[in-house]
Amino acid sequence: MIRADAFLLAIVVASALGVVTAQHQSRKLFTTLEREQSRAHELEVEWGQLQLEQSTWAAHARVERIAREQIGLVEPVRGRIVVIEGVR
């Protein structure tokens, strides 16, 4: 009888330790999940900002202005334009 009680007590203690360990691991994983979700949100905000910046840098008016002012490109005269059609 005493052996059975000691055995059952050992099982209860082992189960309690298992529950505590599982809860601790669960809390650590939840904290990691929240941290990663926060990082994902930050990356989404940064992605939006980068898309906005890219559209600003690639605006046709800006590219044309830089081509004219800094590179010195000019629009060709109508008679100098040659259209080449691709062969299929």
HTML snippet that shows the backbone in 3Dmol.js (N, CA, C, O; Angstrom):
<script src="https://3Dmol.org/build/3Dmol-min.js"></script>
<div id="view" style="width:600px;height:400px;position:relative"></div>
<script>
const pdb = `
ATOM      1  N   MET A   1       0.814  -1.191   0.000  1.00  0.00           N
ATOM      2  CA  MET A   1       0.000   0.000   0.000  1.00  0.00           C
ATOM      3  C   MET A   1       0.863   1.262   0.000  1.00  0.00           C
ATOM      4  O   MET A   1       0.585   2.218  -0.724  1.00  0.00           O
ATOM      5  N   ILE A   2       1.900   1.250   0.811  1.00  0.00           N
ATOM      6  CA  ILE A   2       2.782   2.418   0.883  1.00  0.00           C
ATOM      7  C   ILE A   2       3.509   2.600  -0.447  1.00  0.00           C
ATOM      8  O   ILE A   2       3.728   3.725  -0.897  1.00  0.00           O
ATOM      9  N   ARG A   3       3.882   1.477  -1.075  1.00  0.00           N
ATOM     10  CA  ARG A   3       4.541   1.561  -2.378  1.00  0.00           C
ATOM     11  C   ARG A   3       3.600   2.147  -3.425  1.00  0.00           C
ATOM     12  O   ARG A   3       4.028   2.952  -4.252  1.00  0.00           O
ATOM     13  N   ALA A   4       2.362   1.768  -3.404  1.00  0.00           N
ATOM     14  CA  ALA A   4       1.385   2.279  -4.366  1.00  0.00           C
ATOM     15  C   ALA A   4       1.188   3.777  -4.153  1.00  0.00           C
ATOM     16  O   ALA A   4       1.108   4.542  -5.114  1.00  0.00           O
ATOM     17  N   ASP A   5       1.108   4.195  -2.869  1.00  0.00           N
ATOM     18  CA  ASP A   5       0.958   5.622  -2.568  1.00  0.00           C
ATOM     19  C   ASP A   5       2.182   6.416  -3.031  1.00  0.00           C
ATOM     20  O   ASP A   5       2.035   7.503  -3.589  1.00  0.00           O
ATOM     21  N   ALA A   6       3.366   5.894  -2.810  1.00  0.00           N
ATOM     22  CA  ALA A   6       4.597   6.560  -3.224  1.00  0.00           C
ATOM     23  C   ALA A   6       4.660   6.628  -4.748  1.00  0.00           C
ATOM     24  O   ALA A   6       5.073   7.640  -5.314  1.00  0.00           O
ATOM     25  N   PHE A   7       4.250   5.547  -5.405  1.00  0.00           N
ATOM     26  CA  PHE A   7       4.241   5.524  -6.860  1.00  0.00           C
ATOM     27  C   PHE A   7       3.267   6.567  -7.418  1.00  0.00           C
ATOM     28  O   PHE A   7       3.595   7.308  -8.344  1.00  0.00           O
ATOM     29  N   LEU A   8       2.065   6.610  -6.836  1.00  0.00           N
ATOM     30  CA  LEU A   8       1.072   7.584  -7.282  1.00  0.00           C
ATOM     31  C   LEU A   8       1.542   9.017  -7.015  1.00  0.00           C
ATOM     32  O   LEU A   8       1.328   9.907  -7.838  1.00  0.00           O
ATOM     33  N   LEU A   9       2.179   9.234  -5.871  1.00  0.00           N
ATOM     34  CA  LEU A   9       2.720  10.557  -5.553  1.00  0.00           C
ATOM     35  C   LEU A   9       3.789  10.958  -6.570  1.00  0.00           C
ATOM     36  O   LEU A   9       3.827  12.106  -7.012  1.00  0.00           O
ATOM     37  N   ALA A  10       4.654  10.013  -6.939  1.00  0.00           N
ATOM     38  CA  ALA A  10       5.693  10.301  -7.931  1.00  0.00           C
ATOM     39  C   ALA A  10       5.063  10.644  -9.279  1.00  0.00           C
ATOM     40  O   ALA A  10       5.535  11.542  -9.977  1.00  0.00           O
ATOM     41  N   ILE A  11       3.995   9.928  -9.645  1.00  0.00           N
ATOM     42  CA  ILE A  11       3.290  10.205 -10.904  1.00  0.00           C
ATOM     43  C   ILE A  11       2.669  11.597 -10.861  1.00  0.00           C
ATOM     44  O   ILE A  11       2.762  12.336 -11.841  1.00  0.00           O
ATOM     45  N   VAL A  12       2.039  11.972  -9.747  1.00  0.00           N
ATOM     46  CA  VAL A  12       1.418  13.292  -9.611  1.00  0.00           C
ATOM     47  C   VAL A  12       2.477  14.395  -9.684  1.00  0.00           C
ATOM     48  O   VAL A  12       2.261  15.404 -10.354  1.00  0.00           O
ATOM     49  N   VAL A  13       3.598  14.226  -9.020  1.00  0.00           N
ATOM     50  CA  VAL A  13       4.672  15.215  -9.045  1.00  0.00           C
ATOM     51  C   VAL A  13       5.230  15.343 -10.461  1.00  0.00           C
ATOM     52  O   VAL A  13       5.464  16.458 -10.928  1.00  0.00           O
ATOM     53  N   ALA A  14       5.446  14.226 -11.150  1.00  0.00           N
ATOM     54  CA  ALA A  14       5.962  14.263 -12.520  1.00  0.00           C
ATOM     55  C   ALA A  14       4.964  14.962 -13.443  1.00  0.00           C
ATOM     56  O   ALA A  14       5.358  15.736 -14.315  1.00  0.00           O
ATOM     57  N   SER A  15       3.681  14.689 -13.250  1.00  0.00           N
ATOM     58  CA  SER A  15       2.656  15.348 -14.065  1.00  0.00           C
ATOM     59  C   SER A  15       2.635  16.850 -13.800  1.00  0.00           C
ATOM     60  O   SER A  15       2.520  17.644 -14.734  1.00  0.00           O
ATOM     61  N   ALA A  16       2.743  17.236 -12.551  1.00  0.00           N
ATOM     62  CA  ALA A  16       2.736  18.660 -12.199  1.00  0.00           C
ATOM     63  C   ALA A  16       3.943  19.365 -12.829  1.00  0.00           C
ATOM     64  O   ALA A  16       3.819  20.473 -13.351  1.00  0.00           O
ATOM     65  N   LEU A  17       5.099  18.718 -12.777  1.00  0.00           N
ATOM     66  CA  LEU A  17       6.289  19.298 -13.400  1.00  0.00           C
ATOM     67  C   LEU A  17       6.116  19.397 -14.921  1.00  0.00           C
ATOM     68  O   LEU A  17       6.561  20.363 -15.542  1.00  0.00           O
ATOM     69  N   GLY A  18       5.482  18.415 -15.498  1.00  0.00           N
ATOM     70  CA  GLY A  18       5.208  18.456 -16.930  1.00  0.00           C
ATOM     71  C   GLY A  18       4.281  19.605 -17.299  1.00  0.00           C
ATOM     72  O   GLY A  18       4.479  20.271 -18.314  1.00  0.00           O
ATOM     73  N   VAL A  19       3.266  19.833 -16.468  1.00  0.00           N
ATOM     74  CA  VAL A  19       2.329  20.944 -16.718  1.00  0.00           C
ATOM     75  C   VAL A  19       3.047  22.282 -16.604  1.00  0.00           C
ATOM     76  O   VAL A  19       2.851  23.168 -17.435  1.00  0.00           O
ATOM     77  N   VAL A  20       3.871  22.428 -15.585  1.00  0.00           N
ATOM     78  CA  VAL A  20       4.614  23.678 -15.400  1.00  0.00           C
ATOM     79  C   VAL A  20       5.553  23.919 -16.578  1.00  0.00           C
ATOM     80  O   VAL A  20       5.648  25.040 -17.076  1.00  0.00           O
ATOM     81  N   THR A  21       6.238  22.887 -17.020  1.00  0.00           N
ATOM     82  CA  THR A  21       7.149  23.014 -18.156  1.00  0.00           C
ATOM     83  C   THR A  21       6.382  23.384 -19.421  1.00  0.00           C
ATOM     84  O   THR A  21       6.824  24.245 -20.182  1.00  0.00           O
ATOM     85  N   ALA A  22       5.245  22.746 -19.651  1.00  0.00           N
ATOM     86  CA  ALA A  22       4.440  23.027 -20.839  1.00  0.00           C
ATOM     87  C   ALA A  22       3.915  24.466 -20.810  1.00  0.00           C
ATOM     88  O   ALA A  22       3.907  25.137 -21.841  1.00  0.00           O
ATOM     89  N   GLN A  23       3.481  24.940 -19.653  1.00  0.00           N
ATOM     90  CA  GLN A  23       2.997  26.318 -19.543  1.00  0.00           C
ATOM     91  C   GLN A  23       4.122  27.319 -19.799  1.00  0.00           C
ATOM     92  O   GLN A  23       3.924  28.329 -20.474  1.00  0.00           O
ATOM     93  N   HIS A  24       5.288  27.033 -19.260  1.00  0.00           N
ATOM     94  CA  HIS A  24       6.432  27.916 -19.465  1.00  0.00           C
ATOM     95  C   HIS A  24       6.793  27.985 -20.956  1.00  0.00           C
ATOM     96  O   HIS A  24       7.013  29.068 -21.499  1.00  0.00           O
ATOM     97  N   GLN A  25       6.850  26.822 -21.605  1.00  0.00           N
ATOM     98  CA  GLN A  25       7.157  26.772 -23.035  1.00  0.00           C
ATOM     99  C   GLN A  25       6.084  27.510 -23.837  1.00  0.00           C
ATOM    100  O   GLN A  25       6.398  28.221 -24.792  1.00  0.00           O
ATOM    101  N   SER A  26       4.837  27.343 -23.453  1.00  0.00           N
ATOM    102  CA  SER A  26       3.730  28.017 -24.137  1.00  0.00           C
ATOM    103  C   SER A  26       3.865  29.531 -24.023  1.00  0.00           C
ATOM    104  O   SER A  26       3.656  30.247 -25.003  1.00  0.00           O
ATOM    105  N   ARG A  27       4.210  30.018 -22.847  1.00  0.00           N
ATOM    106  CA  ARG A  27       4.385  31.471 -22.659  1.00  0.00           C
ATOM    107  C   ARG A  27       5.559  31.998 -23.478  1.00  0.00           C
ATOM    108  O   ARG A  27       5.475  33.078 -24.063  1.00  0.00           O
ATOM    109  N   LYS A  28       6.643  31.247 -23.521  1.00  0.00           N
ATOM    110  CA  LYS A  28       7.793  31.665 -24.333  1.00  0.00           C
ATOM    111  C   LYS A  28       7.427  31.730 -25.808  1.00  0.00           C
ATOM    112  O   LYS A  28       7.794  32.678 -26.502  1.00  0.00           O
ATOM    113  N   LEU A  29       6.707  30.729 -26.284  1.00  0.00           N
ATOM    114  CA  LEU A  29       6.309  30.712 -27.691  1.00  0.00           C
ATOM    115  C   LEU A  29       5.336  31.845 -28.013  1.00  0.00           C
ATOM    116  O   LEU A  29       5.409  32.444 -29.087  1.00  0.00           O
ATOM    117  N   PHE A  30       4.432  32.135 -27.088  1.00  0.00           N
ATOM    118  CA  PHE A  30       3.480  33.225 -27.307  1.00  0.00           C
ATOM    119  C   PHE A  30       4.206  34.566 -27.370  1.00  0.00           C
ATOM    120  O   PHE A  30       3.874  35.419 -28.194  1.00  0.00           O
ATOM    121  N   THR A  31       5.186  34.748 -26.510  1.00  0.00           N
ATOM    122  CA  THR A  31       5.981  35.980 -26.525  1.00  0.00           C
ATOM    123  C   THR A  31       6.732  36.107 -27.852  1.00  0.00           C
ATOM    124  O   THR A  31       6.790  37.187 -28.440  1.00  0.00           O
ATOM    125  N   THR A  32       7.302  34.999 -28.313  1.00  0.00           N
ATOM    126  CA  THR A  32       7.998  35.002 -29.595  1.00  0.00           C
ATOM    127  C   THR A  32       7.034  35.314 -30.733  1.00  0.00           C
ATOM    128  O   THR A  32       7.373  36.073 -31.641  1.00  0.00           O
ATOM    129  N   LEU A  33       5.845  34.738 -30.692  1.00  0.00           N
ATOM    130  CA  LEU A  33       4.838  35.002 -31.712  1.00  0.00           C
ATOM    131  C   LEU A  33       4.461  36.484 -31.754  1.00  0.00           C
ATOM    132  O   LEU A  33       4.391  37.072 -32.834  1.00  0.00           O
ATOM    133  N   GLU A  34       4.223  37.082 -30.609  1.00  0.00           N
ATOM    134  CA  GLU A  34       3.878  38.508 -30.562  1.00  0.00           C
ATOM    135  C   GLU A  34       5.018  39.367 -31.097  1.00  0.00           C
ATOM    136  O   GLU A  34       4.775  40.339 -31.812  1.00  0.00           O
ATOM    137  N   ARG A  35       6.240  39.025 -30.763  1.00  0.00           N
ATOM    138  CA  ARG A  35       7.398  39.777 -31.238  1.00  0.00           C
ATOM    139  C   ARG A  35       7.497  39.685 -32.766  1.00  0.00           C
ATOM    140  O   ARG A  35       7.756  40.686 -33.433  1.00  0.00           O
ATOM    141  N   GLU A  36       7.293  38.497 -33.310  1.00  0.00           N
ATOM    142  CA  GLU A  36       7.381  38.306 -34.758  1.00  0.00           C
ATOM    143  C   GLU A  36       6.222  38.993 -35.485  1.00  0.00           C
ATOM    144  O   GLU A  36       6.410  39.519 -36.582  1.00  0.00           O
ATOM    145  N   GLN A  37       5.034  38.996 -34.890  1.00  0.00           N
ATOM    146  CA  GLN A  37       3.905  39.701 -35.493  1.00  0.00           C
ATOM    147  C   GLN A  37       4.169  41.208 -35.514  1.00  0.00           C
ATOM    148  O   GLN A  37       3.829  41.890 -36.481  1.00  0.00           O
ATOM    149  N   SER A  38       4.766  41.711 -34.460  1.00  0.00           N
ATOM    150  CA  SER A  38       5.111  43.128 -34.403  1.00  0.00           C
ATOM    151  C   SER A  38       6.148  43.457 -35.474  1.00  0.00           C
ATOM    152  O   SER A  38       6.050  44.485 -36.143  1.00  0.00           O
ATOM    153  N   ARG A  39       7.132  42.589 -35.633  1.00  0.00           N
ATOM    154  CA  ARG A  39       8.160  42.795 -36.665  1.00  0.00           C
ATOM    155  C   ARG A  39       7.535  42.744 -38.066  1.00  0.00           C
ATOM    156  O   ARG A  39       7.899  43.529 -38.941  1.00  0.00           O
ATOM    157  N   ALA A  40       6.601  41.823 -38.271  1.00  0.00           N
ATOM    158  CA  ALA A  40       5.922  41.719 -39.568  1.00  0.00           C
ATOM    159  C   ALA A  40       5.158  43.004 -39.875  1.00  0.00           C
ATOM    160  O   ALA A  40       5.153  43.469 -41.015  1.00  0.00           O
ATOM    161  N   HIS A  41       4.516  43.577 -38.861  1.00  0.00           N
ATOM    162  CA  HIS A  41       3.791  44.841 -39.058  1.00  0.00           C
ATOM    163  C   HIS A  41       4.769  45.960 -39.419  1.00  0.00           C
ATOM    164  O   HIS A  41       4.500  46.757 -40.318  1.00  0.00           O
ATOM    165  N   GLU A  42       5.896  46.019 -38.722  1.00  0.00           N
ATOM    166  CA  GLU A  42       6.909  47.027 -39.030  1.00  0.00           C
ATOM    167  C   GLU A  42       7.407  46.881 -40.468  1.00  0.00           C
ATOM    168  O   GLU A  42       7.605  47.875 -41.167  1.00  0.00           O
ATOM    169  N   LEU A  43       7.605  45.641 -40.901  1.00  0.00           N
ATOM    170  CA  LEU A  43       8.076  45.401 -42.266  1.00  0.00           C
ATOM    171  C   LEU A  43       7.016  45.800 -43.295  1.00  0.00           C
ATOM    172  O   LEU A  43       7.356  46.309 -44.364  1.00  0.00           O
ATOM    173  N   GLU A  44       5.738  45.574 -42.984  1.00  0.00           N
ATOM    174  CA  GLU A  44       4.669  45.999 -43.892  1.00  0.00           C
ATOM    175  C   GLU A  44       4.648  47.522 -44.037  1.00  0.00           C
ATOM    176  O   GLU A  44       4.473  48.045 -45.138  1.00  0.00           O
ATOM    177  N   VAL A  45       4.827  48.221 -42.925  1.00  0.00           N
ATOM    178  CA  VAL A  45       4.865  49.686 -42.970  1.00  0.00           C
ATOM    179  C   VAL A  45       6.070  50.145 -43.797  1.00  0.00           C
ATOM    180  O   VAL A  45       5.949  51.041 -44.633  1.00  0.00           O
ATOM    181  N   GLU A  46       7.224  49.529 -43.560  1.00  0.00           N
ATOM    182  CA  GLU A  46       8.426  49.897 -44.315  1.00  0.00           C
ATOM    183  C   GLU A  46       8.240  49.606 -45.808  1.00  0.00           C
ATOM    184  O   GLU A  46       8.675  50.393 -46.649  1.00  0.00           O
ATOM    185  N   TRP A  47       7.600  48.485 -46.141  1.00  0.00           N
ATOM    186  CA  TRP A  47       7.351  48.132 -47.536  1.00  0.00           C
ATOM    187  C   TRP A  47       6.478  49.197 -48.198  1.00  0.00           C
ATOM    188  O   TRP A  47       6.745  49.603 -49.329  1.00  0.00           O
ATOM    189  N   GLY A  48       5.447  49.647 -47.505  1.00  0.00           N
ATOM    190  CA  GLY A  48       4.593  50.703 -48.044  1.00  0.00           C
ATOM    191  C   GLY A  48       5.371  51.986 -48.286  1.00  0.00           C
ATOM    192  O   GLY A  48       5.183  52.647 -49.308  1.00  0.00           O
ATOM    193  N   GLN A  49       6.235  52.336 -47.357  1.00  0.00           N
ATOM    194  CA  GLN A  49       7.044  53.541 -47.512  1.00  0.00           C
ATOM    195  C   GLN A  49       8.003  53.407 -48.694  1.00  0.00           C
ATOM    196  O   GLN A  49       8.203  54.358 -49.449  1.00  0.00           O
ATOM    197  N   LEU A  50       8.595  52.223 -48.849  1.00  0.00           N
ATOM    198  CA  LEU A  50       9.516  52.003 -49.965  1.00  0.00           C
ATOM    199  C   LEU A  50       8.781  52.044 -51.311  1.00  0.00           C
ATOM    200  O   LEU A  50       9.317  52.554 -52.294  1.00  0.00           O
ATOM    201  N   GLN A  51       7.573  51.515 -51.354  1.00  0.00           N
ATOM    202  CA  GLN A  51       6.796  51.584 -52.594  1.00  0.00           C
ATOM    203  C   GLN A  51       6.477  53.032 -52.950  1.00  0.00           C
ATOM    204  O   GLN A  51       6.560  53.425 -54.114  1.00  0.00           O
ATOM    205  N   LEU A  52       6.114  53.819 -51.945  1.00  0.00           N
ATOM    206  CA  LEU A  52       5.825  55.227 -52.174  1.00  0.00           C
ATOM    207  C   LEU A  52       7.081  55.952 -52.660  1.00  0.00           C
ATOM    208  O   LEU A  52       7.020  56.739 -53.605  1.00  0.00           O
ATOM    209  N   GLU A  53       8.202  55.688 -52.022  1.00  0.00           N
ATOM    210  CA  GLU A  53       9.462  56.314 -52.425  1.00  0.00           C
ATOM    211  C   GLU A  53       9.843  55.910 -53.851  1.00  0.00           C
ATOM    212  O   GLU A  53      10.298  56.741 -54.637  1.00  0.00           O
ATOM    213  N   GLN A  54       9.654  54.631 -54.178  1.00  0.00           N
ATOM    214  CA  GLN A  54       9.989  54.154 -55.516  1.00  0.00           C
ATOM    215  C   GLN A  54       9.116  54.823 -56.563  1.00  0.00           C
ATOM    216  O   GLN A  54       9.602  55.192 -57.632  1.00  0.00           O
ATOM    217  N   SER A  55       7.830  54.984 -56.268  1.00  0.00           N
ATOM    218  CA  SER A  55       6.953  55.634 -57.245  1.00  0.00           C
ATOM    219  C   SER A  55       7.320  57.104 -57.409  1.00  0.00           C
ATOM    220  O   SER A  55       7.161  57.665 -58.492  1.00  0.00           O
ATOM    221  N   THR A  56       7.807  57.727 -56.346  1.00  0.00           N
ATOM    222  CA  THR A  56       8.237  59.118 -56.436  1.00  0.00           C
ATOM    223  C   THR A  56       9.480  59.245 -57.300  1.00  0.00           C
ATOM    224  O   THR A  56       9.551  60.117 -58.165  1.00  0.00           O
ATOM    225  N   TRP A  57      10.469  58.370 -57.068  1.00  0.00           N
ATOM    226  CA  TRP A  57      11.720  58.420 -57.829  1.00  0.00           C
ATOM    227  C   TRP A  57      11.500  58.073 -59.295  1.00  0.00           C
ATOM    228  O   TRP A  57      12.220  58.568 -60.161  1.00  0.00           O
ATOM    229  N   ALA A  58      10.510  57.225 -59.586  1.00  0.00           N
ATOM    230  CA  ALA A  58      10.309  56.761 -60.956  1.00  0.00           C
ATOM    231  C   ALA A  58       9.236  57.546 -61.698  1.00  0.00           C
ATOM    232  O   ALA A  58       8.832  57.139 -62.787  1.00  0.00           O
ATOM    233  N   ALA A  59       8.771  58.636 -61.154  1.00  0.00           N
ATOM    234  CA  ALA A  59       7.735  59.426 -61.820  1.00  0.00           C
ATOM    235  C   ALA A  59       8.244  59.913 -63.176  1.00  0.00           C
ATOM    236  O   ALA A  59       9.380  60.371 -63.298  1.00  0.00           O
ATOM    237  N   HIS A  60       7.387  59.805 -64.191  1.00  0.00           N
ATOM    238  CA  HIS A  60       7.809  60.147 -65.555  1.00  0.00           C
ATOM    239  C   HIS A  60       8.302  61.588 -65.662  1.00  0.00           C
ATOM    240  O   HIS A  60       9.302  61.858 -66.327  1.00  0.00           O
ATOM    241  N   ALA A  61       7.611  62.495 -65.017  1.00  0.00           N
ATOM    242  CA  ALA A  61       8.017  63.898 -65.096  1.00  0.00           C
ATOM    243  C   ALA A  61       9.415  64.094 -64.509  1.00  0.00           C
ATOM    244  O   ALA A  61      10.214  64.858 -65.052  1.00  0.00           O
ATOM    245  N   ARG A  62       9.709  63.417 -63.419  1.00  0.00           N
ATOM    246  CA  ARG A  62      11.023  63.531 -62.777  1.00  0.00           C
ATOM    247  C   ARG A  62      12.110  62.949 -63.673  1.00  0.00           C
ATOM    248  O   ARG A  62      13.165  63.557 -63.852  1.00  0.00           O
ATOM    249  N   VAL A  63      11.852  61.781 -64.231  1.00  0.00           N
ATOM    250  CA  VAL A  63      12.832  61.130 -65.099  1.00  0.00           C
ATOM    251  C   VAL A  63      13.093  62.005 -66.330  1.00  0.00           C
ATOM    252  O   VAL A  63      14.240  62.179 -66.740  1.00  0.00           O
ATOM    253  N   GLU A  64      12.030  62.551 -66.912  1.00  0.00           N
ATOM    254  CA  GLU A  64      12.195  63.403 -68.090  1.00  0.00           C
ATOM    255  C   GLU A  64      12.978  64.669 -67.743  1.00  0.00           C
ATOM    256  O   GLU A  64      13.848  65.089 -68.507  1.00  0.00           O
ATOM    257  N   ARG A  65      12.676  65.273 -66.604  1.00  0.00           N
ATOM    258  CA  ARG A  65      13.392  66.490 -66.188  1.00  0.00           C
ATOM    259  C   ARG A  65      14.876  66.204 -66.004  1.00  0.00           C
ATOM    260  O   ARG A  65      15.713  66.984 -66.458  1.00  0.00           O
ATOM    261  N   ILE A  66      15.212  65.106 -65.349  1.00  0.00           N
ATOM    262  CA  ILE A  66      16.616  64.750 -65.129  1.00  0.00           C
ATOM    263  C   ILE A  66      17.299  64.456 -66.460  1.00  0.00           C
ATOM    264  O   ILE A  66      18.447  64.847 -66.671  1.00  0.00           O
ATOM    265  N   ALA A  67      16.593  63.766 -67.361  1.00  0.00           N
ATOM    266  CA  ALA A  67      17.174  63.450 -68.667  1.00  0.00           C
ATOM    267  C   ALA A  67      17.499  64.735 -69.425  1.00  0.00           C
ATOM    268  O   ALA A  67      18.540  64.823 -70.076  1.00  0.00           O
ATOM    269  N   ARG A  68      16.622  65.723 -69.346  1.00  0.00           N
ATOM    270  CA  ARG A  68      16.860  66.977 -70.064  1.00  0.00           C
ATOM    271  C   ARG A  68      17.944  67.820 -69.383  1.00  0.00           C
ATOM    272  O   ARG A  68      18.855  68.313 -70.048  1.00  0.00           O
ATOM    273  N   GLU A  69      17.848  67.987 -68.053  1.00  0.00           N
ATOM    274  CA  GLU A  69      18.737  68.911 -67.345  1.00  0.00           C
ATOM    275  C   GLU A  69      20.122  68.332 -67.090  1.00  0.00           C
ATOM    276  O   GLU A  69      21.122  69.011 -67.323  1.00  0.00           O
ATOM    277  N   GLN A  70      20.199  67.124 -66.630  1.00  0.00           N
ATOM    278  CA  GLN A  70      21.488  66.582 -66.210  1.00  0.00           C
ATOM    279  C   GLN A  70      22.212  65.825 -67.324  1.00  0.00           C
ATOM    280  O   GLN A  70      23.438  65.875 -67.416  1.00  0.00           O
ATOM    281  N   ILE A  71      21.457  65.130 -68.165  1.00  0.00           N
ATOM    282  CA  ILE A  71      22.098  64.318 -69.197  1.00  0.00           C
ATOM    283  C   ILE A  71      22.127  65.057 -70.527  1.00  0.00           C
ATOM    284  O   ILE A  71      22.963  64.772 -71.384  1.00  0.00           O
ATOM    285  N   GLY A  72      21.224  65.995 -70.697  1.00  0.00           N
ATOM    286  CA  GLY A  72      21.197  66.774 -71.922  1.00  0.00           C
ATOM    287  C   GLY A  72      20.454  66.103 -73.066  1.00  0.00           C
ATOM    288  O   GLY A  72      20.682  66.433 -74.230  1.00  0.00           O
ATOM    289  N   LEU A  73      19.573  65.169 -72.749  1.00  0.00           N
ATOM    290  CA  LEU A  73      18.803  64.511 -73.790  1.00  0.00           C
ATOM    291  C   LEU A  73      17.718  65.444 -74.306  1.00  0.00           C
ATOM    292  O   LEU A  73      17.152  66.235 -73.553  1.00  0.00           O
ATOM    293  N   VAL A  74      17.439  65.341 -75.596  1.00  0.00           N
ATOM    294  CA  VAL A  74      16.367  66.137 -76.202  1.00  0.00           C
ATOM    295  C   VAL A  74      15.492  65.195 -77.022  1.00  0.00           C
ATOM    296  O   VAL A  74      15.924  64.113 -77.420  1.00  0.00           O
ATOM    297  N   GLU A  75      14.282  65.617 -77.261  1.00  0.00           N
ATOM    298  CA  GLU A  75      13.364  64.814 -78.061  1.00  0.00           C
ATOM    299  C   GLU A  75      13.807  64.891 -79.521  1.00  0.00           C
ATOM    300  O   GLU A  75      14.082  65.981 -80.023  1.00  0.00           O
ATOM    301  N   PRO A  76      13.881  63.750 -80.210  1.00  0.00           N
ATOM    302  CA  PRO A  76      14.348  63.780 -81.597  1.00  0.00           C
ATOM    303  C   PRO A  76      13.327  64.456 -82.515  1.00  0.00           C
ATOM    304  O   PRO A  76      12.130  64.491 -82.229  1.00  0.00           O
ATOM    305  N   VAL A  77      13.832  64.979 -83.604  1.00  0.00           N
ATOM    306  CA  VAL A  77      12.973  65.603 -84.598  1.00  0.00           C
ATOM    307  C   VAL A  77      12.157  64.509 -85.270  1.00  0.00           C
ATOM    308  O   VAL A  77      12.624  63.379 -85.413  1.00  0.00           O
ATOM    309  N   ARG A  78      10.955  64.842 -85.677  1.00  0.00           N
ATOM    310  CA  ARG A  78      10.049  63.828 -86.217  1.00  0.00           C
ATOM    311  C   ARG A  78      10.668  63.059 -87.395  1.00  0.00           C
ATOM    312  O   ARG A  78      10.441  61.853 -87.500  1.00  0.00           O
ATOM    313  N   GLY A  79      11.402  63.673 -88.241  1.00  0.00           N
ATOM    314  CA  GLY A  79      12.002  63.009 -89.396  1.00  0.00           C
ATOM    315  C   GLY A  79      13.127  62.055 -89.046  1.00  0.00           C
ATOM    316  O   GLY A  79      13.517  61.243 -89.885  1.00  0.00           O
ATOM    317  N   ARG A  80      13.661  62.124 -87.837  1.00  0.00           N
ATOM    318  CA  ARG A  80      14.797  61.280 -87.440  1.00  0.00           C
ATOM    319  C   ARG A  80      14.355  60.027 -86.693  1.00  0.00           C
ATOM    320  O   ARG A  80      15.188  59.205 -86.309  1.00  0.00           O
ATOM    321  N   ILE A  81      13.067  59.881 -86.490  1.00  0.00           N
ATOM    322  CA  ILE A  81      12.559  58.716 -85.752  1.00  0.00           C
ATOM    323  C   ILE A  81      12.378  57.561 -86.729  1.00  0.00           C
ATOM    324  O   ILE A  81      11.713  57.713 -87.755  1.00  0.00           O
ATOM    325  N   VAL A  82      12.969  56.401 -86.415  1.00  0.00           N
ATOM    326  CA  VAL A  82      12.844  55.203 -87.240  1.00  0.00           C
ATOM    327  C   VAL A  82      12.158  54.130 -86.414  1.00  0.00           C
ATOM    328  O   VAL A  82      12.603  53.809 -85.313  1.00  0.00           O
ATOM    329  N   VAL A  83      11.080  53.578 -86.939  1.00  0.00           N
ATOM    330  CA  VAL A  83      10.359  52.535 -86.243  1.00  0.00           C
ATOM    331  C   VAL A  83      10.789  51.194 -86.812  1.00  0.00           C
ATOM    332  O   VAL A  83      10.707  50.988 -88.023  1.00  0.00           O
ATOM    333  N   ILE A  84      11.242  50.283 -85.972  1.00  0.00           N
ATOM    334  CA  ILE A  84      11.679  48.967 -86.389  1.00  0.00           C
ATOM    335  C   ILE A  84      10.688  47.955 -85.840  1.00  0.00           C
ATOM    336  O   ILE A  84      10.467  47.883 -84.631  1.00  0.00           O
ATOM    337  N   GLU A  85      10.102  47.185 -86.717  1.00  0.00           N
ATOM    338  CA  GLU A  85       9.148  46.174 -86.286  1.00  0.00           C
ATOM    339  C   GLU A  85       9.857  44.832 -86.143  1.00  0.00           C
ATOM    340  O   GLU A  85      10.705  44.470 -86.958  1.00  0.00           O
ATOM    341  N   GLY A  86       9.500  44.115 -85.112  1.00  0.00           N
ATOM    342  CA  GLY A  86      10.136  42.828 -84.839  1.00  0.00           C
ATOM    343  C   GLY A  86       9.705  41.767 -85.832  1.00  0.00           C
ATOM    344  O   GLY A  86       8.587  41.799 -86.346  1.00  0.00           O
ATOM    345  N   VAL A  87      10.602  40.823 -86.099  1.00  0.00           N
ATOM    346  CA  VAL A  87      10.327  39.692 -86.995  1.00  0.00           C
ATOM    347  C   VAL A  87       9.879  38.527 -86.162  1.00  0.00           C
ATOM    348  O   VAL A  87      10.472  38.223 -85.127  1.00  0.00           O
ATOM    349  N   ARG A  88       8.809  37.859 -86.622  1.00  0.00           N
ATOM    350  CA  ARG A  88       8.318  36.709 -85.859  1.00  0.00           C
ATOM    351  C   ARG A  88       8.478  35.443 -86.633  1.00  0.00           C
ATOM    352  O   ARG A  88       8.118  34.371 -86.146  1.00  0.00           O
TER     353      ARG A  88
END
`;
const viewer = $3Dmol.createViewer("view");
viewer.addModel(pdb, "pdb");
viewer.setStyle({}, {cartoon: {color: "spectrum"}});
viewer.zoomTo();
viewer.render();
</script>
